[in-house]
Amino acid sequence: MPPPIVQTYDTWGISGNATIALDSRTTSSMPVAQRIAGRQPKKVSYHHNPMAENHHFGTTHPMKPWRLTLTNQLVLGYGLQDYMDCYSTRAATEDELAEFHSDDYLDFLKRVTPENADSFIQQLPHFNIGDDCPIFSGMWDFCTLYAGASLDAAKKLLAGQSDIAINWSGGLHHAKKSEASGFCYINDIVLAILQLLRYHPRVLYIDIDVHHGDGVEQAFFSTDRVMTLSFHKYDKDNFFPGTGSSDDIGGGAGKHYSLNVPLKDGIDDENYLRLFKSIVRPVIETYRPASIVLQCGADSLGADRLGCFNLNLTAHGACVEFVKAFGLPLLLVGGGGYTPRNVSRLWCFETSIATDTDVGTELPPQLDQSFREYFAPEYVLHPKLGTDGRYENKNTKKHLENVRIRIMEQLRYLGGAPGVQMQEVPPDLLGLQSDCINKVKEEMRA
């Protein structure tokens, strides 16, 4: 007998695999998650194609799409699927990807494979293909799958079918219009924001990955219809991508609409959350966005393989809770995160926040033993991260206050939300103004 399947909705009117599937052991137990009393639950949707989990960047590569499998196992184990709509998403089409990415780049991604890579040897540097962004089997399929999930999530928000839409396979914020960067090939965030802009006059993008959200910032560098706000480690010479200083403020019509919060190693829960709230509230109140996209990169957690902060799940999740409380249509996407067990813990926890449920601190008893072992030695949802002194907190109170003041000065300069003349696609979003392009290139050469 085949295993029972969670009720999933086929967004596109065609048959497809269920987003997440329950085995008989899971369905034999009651869900662990329980609604938090007194809260008015939001309409939450969960967008995923299970085929995205099956791709592999390489044995030694830090990006592990398999972290999505662990995330879904926890989501199912806690029974969170009972509190949201689960959508089995289709792959994005090439035409949809071309809303942002160049035709020659998409043609390259579609045709190149590990078997024929030698015939593209001259194009590899042009498209920034190398150790960080390798060619792997099924690369094109992987890109279209995670991008398709973000597009689907954005459309559910626009249709009013969801208040909060989640795509943990997305959030690949480094990809540029015509090149790969930082493990990212297609910028699903930019594509989703372009969808939102068709009906929403202003969109706020918030990034809490440890790395600067440079690809999204560049895409909307010269427009005031998108404000980008990135909290990240900044070290121009020694930490990827080397951008995101306080001086990066946008250009042209988008000047002062790129906000950057450059941080140093080791920031802890208390300082991060205080800074986050003190900046995000005035940003939202000043810019008055119609919707928010929140990139929840898990590499800002303590003990991440590539990270350098000391955050625990509770502080990271508190940022999601804070943004959610404004009641605006909210798209949650994944991003970085290179210690898979902690990535899955975080995104499951933030799914519980989105659904107004309490999952406790213990792993769900329904979790299969073969998956439970990946959470050794603590076997809990909330291990203590960033408390082992691995990274000294180099963020002084003076530094953090100076960063906050700099953001407030930019907001005062704006004097309120910009007026918008609505049109189907805002001007100059798909190609930066020439002066802004030159500025970006100069920064990259510096």
Sequence and secondary structure as in RCSB ss.txt:
>XXXX:A:sequence
MPPPIVQTYDTWGISGNATIALDSRTTSSMPVAQRIAGRQPKKVSYHHNPMAENHHFGTTHPMKPWRLTLTNQLV
LGYGLQDYMDCYSTRAATEDELAEFHSDDYLDFLKRVTPENADSFIQQLPHFNIGDDCPIFSGMWDFCTLYAGAS
LDAAKKLLAGQSDIAINWSGGLHHAKKSEASGFCYINDIVLAILQLLRYHPRVLYIDIDVHHGDGVEQAFFSTDR
VMTLSFHKYDKDNFFPGTGSSDDIGGGAGKHYSLNVPLKDGIDDENYLRLFKSIVRPVIETYRPASIVLQCGADS
LGADRLGCFNLNLTAHGACVEFVKAFGLPLLLVGGGGYTPRNVSRLWCFETSIATDTDVGTELPPQLDQSFREYF
APEYVLHPKLGTDGRYENKNTKKHLENVRIRIMEQLRYLGGAPGVQMQEVPPDLLGLQSDCINKVKEEMRA
>XXXX:A:secstr
    B  EEETTSS    SSB  HHHHTS  S EE TT     EEEEE GGGGG  S TT S  TTHHHHHHHHH
HHHTGGGGSEEEE     HHHHTTTS HHHHHHHHH  TTTGGGGTTTTTTTT SSSS   TTHHHHHHHHHHHH
HHHHHHHHTTS SEEEETT   TT  SS  BTTBSS HHHHHHHHHTTT S EEEEE SSS  HHHHHHTTT SS
EEEEEEEE  TTTSTT    TT    GGGTT EEEEEE TT  HHHHHHHHHHHHHHHHHHH  SEEEEE  GGG
BTT SS    B HHHHHHHHHHHHTT   EEEE     SHHHHHHHHHHHHHHHTTEE  SB  TTS HHHHGGG
TTT BSS   S SSSS     HHHHHHHHHHHHHHHHHHTS       SS TTSSS  HHHHHHHHHHHH 
